[in-house]
Amino acid sequence: MVRKVLQMAVEAADGMAYLAGQQLVHRDLAARNCLLDHNLSLKIGDFGLSRNLYNSKGSGALPMRWMAPESLQFSLYSTQSDVWSYGVLLWEMATRGDRPYGLVVEQRATPSLPRHCPTQLATLMRRAWKFDPDQRPSFIDITSFLLQIWLITLNNNNSNKIYK
């Protein structure tokens, strides 16, 4: 199970790194917008809210539970706000699909870390949920970090070694 979650987390980060490289902001990254093929490989879908990075202000009905503070407060969207949403996506993966918190973002809070969450994934969630967007990792950094964890799990006979 841990390896499959890591694989999907890497695939999501890699897909988001591609979008960032194309100067696109997804604005609606969440488990409900991730598709799985017959091999359980993850693909990012639902680009209905995506925008060019240089035209990143927007309005309309938006997924508040997944939105970064700067998006909620100022309607600012960037690759860094997608990183925040990616952290919530990781949370969804770690909880096996639970629904994220309500509007606690306005109170400068983040979702509670899931019980039994691998330490490295919890660390990545915390980094993605930095309130200063400039302190959040890039999707390339996230992919690299997750691939390192992936290699560790492949080298361990017991993939549970990455758990707390």
KOLDOLUM-477305 format. One line per 5 residues: for each residue z, x, y of N, C-alpha, C, CB. Coordinates in pm, whole numbers, plus 32768, in hexadecimal, padded with zeros to 4 digits. Glycine has a CB too. Layout:
residues N
Z/X/Y/Z/X/Y/Z/X/Y/Z/X/Y ~ ...
END
This chain:
residues 164
8000/8052/7F88/8000/8000/8000/8000/8056/807E/8079/7FA3/8000 ~ 8053/80BD/807F/805B/8114/80F5/7FD4/8155/8110/80C7/8180/80E2 ~ 7F94/8184/80A8/7F12/81C5/80BB/7EAA/8164/80F1/7EE1/8202/8037 ~ 7EAB/80E9/80C2/7E4A/8086/80F3/7E63/8067/8186/7E51/8004/809E ~ 7EE1/8058/81AE/7F02/8041/823B/7ED4/80B8/828F/7F9A/802A/824E
7EED/8130/825E/7EC0/81A7/82A8/7E29/81AB/82B4/7EF2/8227/8263 ~ 7DE4/818A/8247/7D52/8189/824B/7D20/8127/82B5/7D17/8165/81C0 ~ 7D58/80AF/82B5/7D2D/804A/8316/7D53/8073/83A5/7D6B/7FC2/82F5 ~ 7DC6/80B3/83B5/7DEF/80E2/843A/7D8F/814D/846D/7E7F/8119/8436 ~ 7D65/81A7/8414/7D04/820F/843A/7C7F/81CF/845E/7CF1/8276/83C7
7C52/8170/840D/7BD1/812F/8428/7BD3/80E4/84AD/7BAE/80CE/83B6 ~ 7C41/80A2/84CC/7C4D/805B/854C/7C4C/80BF/85C0/7CCD/8005/8550 ~ 7C99/812B/85B3/7C9D/818F/861E/7C16/81D1/8630/7D08/81FA/8600 ~ 7BD2/81ED/85C2/7B4D/822A/85CA/7AEA/81CD/860F/7B1B/8250/853D ~ 7AEF/814D/85ED/7A98/80EC/862E/7AB5/80E1/86C3/7AA7/8064/85ED
7B35/80E4/86E6/7B5A/80DC/8774/7B34/815C/87BD/7BF1/80C1/8782 ~ 7B3B/81CE/8779/7B0E/824C/87B7/7A79/8245/87D5/7B2D/82C6/875A ~ 7A2E/8208/877B/799E/81F6/8794/7988/81A0/8811/795A/81B5/871A ~ 79CF/812F/8819/79C1/80D8/888F/79E5/8123/890F/7A19/805B/8881 ~ 7A52/816E/890B/7A7C/81BB/8981/7A10/821E/89A8/7B02/8204/8966
79D2/825D/8945/7966/82BB/895F/78EB/8279/899C/793E/8301/88E0 ~ 78DC/81F8/8985/786D/81AB/89BF/7895/816C/8A45/7840/813E/895D ~ 790C/8190/8A75/7940/815A/8AF4/7955/80C3/8AED/78E1/817C/8B67 ~ 7980/8092/8A79/799B/8004/8A67/7A30/7FED/8A4F/7948/7FCB/89F3 ~ 7A62/7F80/8A84/7AEB/7F55/8A6E/7AE4/7ED4/8A1D/7B38/7F3F/8AF7
7B2B/7ECE/89AE/7B25/7E59/8956/7B6F/7DE1/8991/7B60/7E7B/88CC ~ 7BE8/7DF4/89BF/7C3E/7D91/8A01/7C77/7D27/89A4/7BF2/7D4E/8A6D ~ 7C57/7D2A/8923/7C8B/7CC4/88C8/7CA1/7CFE/883D/7C2C/7C4C/88C1 ~ 7CD1/7D79/8837/7CEA/7DB8/87B6/7D67/7D7B/8778/7CF9/7E52/87C5 ~ 7D57/7D43/8702/7DC4/7D03/86B8/7D95/7CF4/8628/7DED/7C78/86F6
7DF3/7CDF/85CE/7DCF/7CD0/8540/7D6A/7C60/852B/7E4C/7CB7/84EC ~ 7D76/7BF5/8579/7D1B/7B83/8567/7C8B/7BA9/8587/7D47/7B0E/85BE ~ 7C75/7C19/85CD/7BEF/7C45/85F0/7BC2/7CBF/85A0/7BE8/7C65/8684 ~ 7C09/7CDB/8535/7BE3/7D48/84DB/7BB0/7D0A/8459/7C5C/7DA9/84C0 ~ 7B3D/7D36/8430/7AFC/7D00/83B9/7B07/7D65/8348/7A67/7CDE/83D5
7B15/7D35/82CE/7B1A/7D8B/8259/7AA1/7D6F/8201/7B9E/7D77/8209 ~ 7A5F/7DDB/81D3/79EE/7DC7/8179/7A21/7DC3/80E8/7985/7E38/818B ~ 79C5/7DC0/8089/79EA/7DB4/7FFC/7A3B/7E2B/7FC9/796D/7DA5/7FA8 ~ 7A35/7E9D/800E/7A85/7F13/7FEA/7B06/7F1B/803B/7A33/7F92/7FFF ~ 7B25/7EB3/8087/7B98/7EAE/80E1/7B8E/7F17/8150/7C18/7EC1/8093
7B14/7F39/8176/7AFF/7F90/81EA/7B01/7F3A/8267/7A78/7FE0/81DE ~ 7B48/7F69/82CD/7B5C/7F1C/8346/7AEC/7F32/83AA/7BE1/7F3F/8385 ~ 7ABE/7EC6/83E4/7A5A/7EC8/8450/7A91/7E74/84C2/79CE/7E93/8420 ~ 7A7E/7EA3/853B/7AAD/7E59/85B0/7A43/7DF4/85D8/7ACD/7EB9/8627 ~ 7A6E/7D7A/85F3/7A12/7D11/861A/7A40/7CCB/8699/7A03/7CAD/85AB
7A00/7C5C/86B6/7A1C/7C07/8729/7A1A/7C55/87AC/7AA3/7BC3/8718 ~ 79A2/7C6F/87D9/7990/7CB9/8856/797B/7C5C/88CE/791A/7D18/884A ~ 79A5/7BDF/88C0/7991/7B7D/8929/79D6/7B9E/89AC/79BF/7AF9/88FB ~ 7A46/7BE6/89A7/7A8F/7C0C/8A21/7A72/7C9A/8A4C/7B23/7BFA/8A0C ~ 7A25/7CE5/89FE/7A0E/7D72/8A1F/79BF/7D7F/8AA0/79C4/7DB9/89AC
79D8/7DEC/8AE6/7999/7E06/8B67/797B/7E9B/8B73/79F2/7DD6/8BDC ~ 791D/7EB9/8BCB/7904/7F43/8BF0/797F/7F78/8C37/7885/7F51/8C49 ~ 79A3/7FF4/8C1B/7A1A/8031/8C54/7A18/802C/8CEC/7A27/80C1/8C26 ~ 79A4/8031/8D28/799B/8034/8DBA/799D/7FA8/8DF7/791D/807C/8DE4 ~ 79A1/7F42/8DA3/79AC/7EB8/8DD1/7A20/7E79/8D85/7925/7E67/8DBB
7A96/7EB6/8D94/7B04/7E97/8D3A/7B66/7E2F/8D6D/7B4C/7F11/8D1B ~ 7B4C/7DF0/8DDE/7BA1/7D81/8E09/7B6A/7D02/8DC9/7BA7/7D74/8EA6 ~ 7BC2/7CA6/8DAD/7B92/7C2D/8D6E/7BF3/7BBB/8D7E/7B77/7C45/8CDD ~ 7BC9/7B48/8D4F/7C1E/7AD2/8D55/7BFE/7A7A/8CDF/7C0C/7A85/8DDB ~ 7C42/7A0A/8CD6/7C2A/79AE/8C69/7C9B/79B2/8C04/7BA7/79CC/8C25
7C8D/7967/8B99/7CF2/7962/8B31/7CF4/79E6/8AE5/7CD9/78EC/8AD0 ~ 7D67/7A26/8AE4/7D72/7AAA/8AA6/7DE7/7AAD/8A44/7D83/7B17/8B11 ~ 7DE5/7B0A/89E4/7E4B/7B13/897B/7EC9/7B59/89AD/7E12/7B5E/8902 ~ 7F22/7B11/89EE/7F95/7B4C/8A32/7FF0/7B9E/89D7/7FE5/7AE1/8A72 ~ 8002/7B76/895B/805D/7BBF/8902/802D/7C4C/88E4/806F/7B72/8881
7FAE/7C65/88F6/7F74/7CE8/88D7/7F55/7D38/8954/7EF6/7CD6/8884 ~ 7F70/7D00/89C9/7F44/7D3E/8A46/7FA8/7DA4/8A7B/7F2B/7CD4/8AAF ~ 7F71/7E0D/8AB6/7FC1/7E75/8AF7/7FFE/7E3D/8B78/7F6A/7EF3/8B15 ~ 806D/7E76/8BA4/80AD/7E45/8C1F/8051/7E44/8C98/8125/7E9A/8C3E ~ 7FFF/7EAC/8CA7/7FA6/7EB2/8D1C/7F3A/7E46/8D16/7F65/7F3C/8D26
7F17/7E1C/8C9D/7EB6/7DB0/8C8E/7EF6/7D2A/8CB1/7E7E/7DAD/8BFD ~ 7F71/7D17/8C83/7FB9/7C9B/8CA2/7FD6/7C8E/8D37/803B/7C94/8C53 ~ 8003/7CFB/8D73/8031/7CF5/8DFE/7FC1/7CFE/8E64/8093/7D63/8E18 ~ 7F5D/7D52/8E48/7EF8/7D6F/8EAE/7E69/7D52/8E81/7F02/7DFF/8ED7 ~ 7E57/7D1B/8E0A/7DD2/7D02/8DD1/7D7E/7D80/8DCA/7D88/7C98/8E23
7DC0/7DF1/8DAC/7D7A/7E71/8D9C/7D69/7E8D/8D08/7DC8/7EE4/8DE2 ~ 7CEF/7EAE/8CE1/7CCE/7EC9/8C55/7C8D/7F51/8C4B/7C72/7E5A/8C1B ~ 7CB6/7F9C/8BE7/7C81/8022/8BD4/7C8E/8046/8B41/7CCA/808A/8C2F ~ 7C5C/80BB/8B1F/7C71/80ED/8A98/7D06/80F8/8A7C/7C2C/8176/8A84 ~ 7D55/811C/8AE2/7DE6/8128/8ACF/7E26/809F/8AB3/7E26/8167/8B4C
7DF0/8034/8AEE/7E27/7FB0/8ACD/7DFE/7F88/8A3E/7DF5/7F45/8B32 ~ 7D8A/7FB5/8A11/7D64/7FA0/8985/7DC1/7FED/8928/7CD2/7FCB/896E ~ 7DF1/8062/8953/7E51/80AF/8902/7ED1/805E/88EF/7E70/8139/8944 ~ 7F02/801D/8959/7F78/7FC7/894D/7F5E/7F5D/88E1/7F9B/7F83/89D6 ~ 7EEC/7F1A/88EA/7EC9/7EB2/8889/7EC1/7EEC/87FC/7E44/7E6F/88AE
7E8F/7F67/87F2/7E88/7FAA/8770/7F15/7FBB/8737/7E42/8034/877E ~ 7F76/7FDC/878C/8001/7FE6/875E/8032/7F62/8724/805B/8011/87D1 ~ 800C/7EF3/8763/8031/7E6F/872F/7FE7/7E54/86AB/8011/7DFF/8797 ~ 7F6A/7E80/86A2/7F20/7E74/8624/7F67/7EC1/85B4/7E8F/7EA8/8635 ~ 7F96/7F3A/85D1/7FE3/7F86/856E/805E/7F37/8542/800D/8010/85A6
80A0/7EFA/85A5/8116/7EA8/8588/80F0/7E37/8529/8153/7E70/860A ~ 807F/7DF6/8544/8050/7D8A/84EC/8038/7DBE/845F/7FD0/7D4A/8524 ~ 7FFD/7E34/8454/7FE4/7E6F/83D0/8067/7E8D/8389/7F90/7EEF/83DD ~ 80C6/7EC6/83D2/8146/7EED/8395/8198/7E74/836A/8196/7F42/83F7 ~ 8185/7E03/83AE/81D0/7D89/838A/8180/7D2E/832F/81F7/7D3D/8408
8109/7D5C/8309/80B0/7D0F/82B2/8089/7C89/82F0/80F1/7CF8/822A ~ 806E/7C8E/8372/8034/7C1A/83B4/8093/7BC1/8401/7FF2/7BCA/8353 ~ 810F/7BEC/8418/8167/7B9B/846B/812D/7B8D/84F7/81F4/7BD9/8471 ~ 815C/7B29/853E/812D/7B11/85C7/8180/7B63/8628/8134/7A79/85EB ~ 813E/7BAB/8682/8189/7BFE/86E1/81E0/7BAB/8740/812A/7C54/8732
8236/7BF1/8784/8294/7BB9/87E5/824F/7B61/884C/82E0/7C28/882B ~ 82A0/7B1A/8899/826C/7AC6/8905/8251/7B17/8981/82CE/7A56/8925 ~ 8276/7AE5/89F1/8256/7B23/8A71/82C0/7B87/8A9E/8245/7AB9/8ADB ~ 8301/7BC9/8A42/8369/7C28/8A68/8330/7CA2/8AAF/83B6/7C55/89EE ~ 82AE/7CB5/8AAD/8271/7D26/8AF2/8292/7D21/8B87/81D8/7D27/8ADE
8299/7CA8/8BBE/82B9/7C9A/8C4B/8345/7CCF/8C6A/82AE/7C09/8C76 ~ 839B/7CD4/8C06/8423/7D06/8C18/842D/7D99/8BEF/8485/7CB2/8BC7 ~ 83BF/7DDD/8BE6/83B8/7E69/8BBF/83F5/7E80/8B35/83FE/7EC1/8C27 ~ 83D4/7E2A/8AD9/8400/7E38/8A50/8385/7E44/89F7/8459/7DBF/8A24 ~ 839B/7E71/897F/832F/7E7E/891E/835B/7E37/889E/830B/7F15/8902
82FF/7E1E/8843/8328/7DE0/87C5/838D/7E37/877C/82AE/7DC6/876A ~ 83E8/7DF9/8734/8445/7E44/86E1/83F7/7E89/8673/84B4/7DE7/86A5 ~ 841D/7F03/8655/83D8/7F4A/85E9/83F8/7F06/8564/8402/7FE0/85E5 ~ 8393/7EF7/8510/83A9/7EB4/848F/8408/7F03/8436/8323/7EA0/8447 ~ 8458/7EB9/83EA/84AD/7EFB/8387/8454/7F40/8321/850E/7E95/8341
8480/7FAC/82ED/8438/7FF7/8286/83B2/802C/82B7/8422/7F9F/820D ~ 83A4/803C/8338/8328/8072/8370/8327/8109/835D/831A/804C/8407 ~ 82B8/8141/8330/82B0/81D3/8327/82D0/8213/83AF/8224/81FF/82F7 ~ 831E/827D/83AC/8349/82C0/8426/82D4/82E4/847F/8399/833D/8404 ~ 826A/831B/8444/81F7/8345/8494/81B2/82CF/84D8/8194/838F/843D
81AA/825D/8494/816D/81E7/84D2/81C6/81B3/8542/8155/8179/8469 ~ 8249/81B6/852E/82A6/818C/8599/8296/81E6/8612/8338/818E/8566 ~ 8289/8268/85FB/8274/82C7/8669/81F4/82A6/86B3/8270/8357/8634 ~ 818B/828A/8669/810A/826A/86A7/8112/81E8/86F8/809C/8260/863C ~ 8157/8184/86C3/8169/8107/870D/81B1/8122/8792/81B8/80A0/86B9
821D/816F/878B/8268/818F/8806/820F/81D6/886C/82E2/81E6/87E6 ~ 81BD/8232/883D/8163/827A/8899/80FB/821C/88D4/811D/82EF/8850 ~ 80C8/81C0/8884/8064/8160/88B5/80A1/80FF/891A/8027/8111/8840 ~ 8124/80E7/8911/8167/8088/8968/81AC/80C9/89DF/81CD/803A/8919 ~ 8181/813F/8A05/81B6/817C/8A7F/818E/8123/8AF5/8180/820F/8A93
81EB/810B/8B50/81CB/80B3/8BC1/816F/80F6/8C25/824A/8087/8C07 ~ 816D/817A/8C28/810D/81C3/8C7C/8090/81D9/8C27/8149/824D/8CB0 ~ 8020/8199/8C4C/7FA6/81A7/8BFB/7F79/8237/8BE7/7F36/8159/8C3B ~ 7F94/828E/8C47/7F6B/8319/8C3B/7FBA/8365/8BD1/7F7A/835F/8CC0 ~ 8029/832D/8BA5/807A/836E/8B3D/8054/8340/8AB0/810D/8352/8B55
7FF9/82E1/8AA6/7FCD/82B2/8A23/7F66/8312/89EA/7F93/8223/8A2C ~ 7F64/8322/8966/7F01/837C/8929/7E74/8341/8930/7F26/8399/8897 ~ 7E11/8397/8925/7D87/8368/891C/7D6D/833B/888C/7D21/83D9/8947 ~ 7D02/82F2/8878/7CE0/82C8/87F0/7CB8/833F/8799/7C6F/8261/87F2 ~ 7C80/83A5/87D5/7C61/841F/8788/7CE2/8460/8759/7C0E/8483/87DE
7D47/8467/87B1/7DC9/849E/878A/7E0B/8449/871E/7E26/84A9/8805 ~ 7E01/83C6/872C/7E3A/836C/86C7/7DF8/8382/8640/7E2B/82D9/86F3 ~ 7D73/838A/863F/7D2A/83A0/85C2/7D54/8423/8582/7C92/839F/85DB ~ 7D5C/848C/85D1/7D85/850F/859F/7E12/850A/8563/7D7F/8578/860F ~ 7E6E/84CB/85AA/7EF8/84BC/857C/7EFD/8472/84F6/7F4D/8472/85E5
7EB4/8404/84ED/7EB5/83B4/8472/7E72/83FE/83FE/7E6F/8330/8489 ~ 7E0A/844A/841A/7DC9/8497/83AF/7E27/8502/8379/7D48/84D9/83E3 ~ 7E7A/853C/83CF/7EDE/859C/839F/7F40/8558/8340/7F29/85DC/8416 ~ 7F6E/84E0/8365/7FC8/8495/830E/7F82/8472/828B/7FFA/8414/8355 ~ 7F04/844A/8296/7EB4/8427/8220/7EAF/849C/81BE/7E25/83FD/8249
7E96/8513/81F2/7E90/858A/819C/7F16/85A5/8159/7E66/8605/81EE ~ 7F83/8590/81A2/8008/85A2/8167/801C/8541/80F3/8076/858F/81D2 ~ 7FF4/84C3/8106/8007/8461/809B/7FAE/8480/8022/7FE9/83D3/80CE ~ 7F38/84B7/803B/7EE1/84DB/7FCB/7F1B/8550/7F7C/7E56/84FF/7FFE ~ 7F60/85A9/7FC2/7F9B/861D/7F7F/801F/85FE/7F3C/7FAF/868D/7FE3
805B/858C/7F5D/80D8/8562/7F1D/80B7/8502/7EAD/8138/851F/7F85 ~ 80F7/8514/7E3D/80E4/84B5/7DD0/8121/842E/7DF2/8122/84EB/7D4F ~ 818A/842F/7E45/81CF/83B4/7E69/81B7/8399/7EFD/8268/83BD/7E4A ~ 815E/833A/7F1B/813B/831E/7FA7/81B0/82E6/7FF5/80C6/82BE/7FAD ~ 821C/82BC/7FB4/828F/8287/7FFC/82DC/82F4/8045/82EC/8240/7F9D
82B7/8371/8034/82FC/83DE/8078/82ED/83D7/810F/82CA/8463/8046 ~ 828E/838B/8142/8281/8382/81D3/82D9/8313/820D/81F0/836A/81F9 ~ 831F/82CA/81B8/8379/8262/81EA/83FB/829F/821A/8394/81F9/817E ~ 8440/8255/8274/84C4/827F/82A6/8525/8285/8234/84F8/821F/8313
END
